[in-house]
Amino acid sequence: MGLVQREIEAAGFSTISLSMMPDMTESAGVPRIAAIENPFGITLGPPGDALRQLDVLRATLRALGEISQPGTIVHLPFEWEAKEKPNIYPPETPPIARYIRSHPWHLPKFLNRTPPEET
C-alpha cells in the first residue's frame, strides 16, 4: 500500500492509511497513518454500526487534513471495549456463500477466477 500511496502523493494528492498495526504500516513507508484499536477484520467498527463507522471515517479524514508532516501517526480516539464480543457475521448469508454451499464442486472455479456459466 505504501508504494501506491507514495505515487498518489507524488501526483499531488494527500493520502492516509487506517491501521490497527501502525508500526507495521509505518514500515511500509506510508505517508500518514490513522491508528485505531479495533479487532482485526472490523477496522471501522462492528458490522451494522453505521454511526460508529462514519465516526471513524470522519476522524480519519480530519486526521488527513490536520497532518502536515508526512510520516506522522495519529491515534484515533476510539477504544474497543474488551467486554464487547464482535459480531462479525452478516445478518443474512451472502448469495455467493449460499451458492457455494449448494454447489461445492464449483468452488475451485471461483478460486481460479473462472466462475461457472449460468444455467
Buried (B, 14 or more C-beta within 10 A) or exposed (E): EBEEBBEEBEEEEBBBBBBBEBEEBBEBEBBBBBBBEBEEEBBBBBBEBEEBBEBBBEBBEEBBEEBEEBEBBBEBEBEBEEEEEBEEEEEEEEEEEEBBEEEEEBEEEBEEEEEEEEE
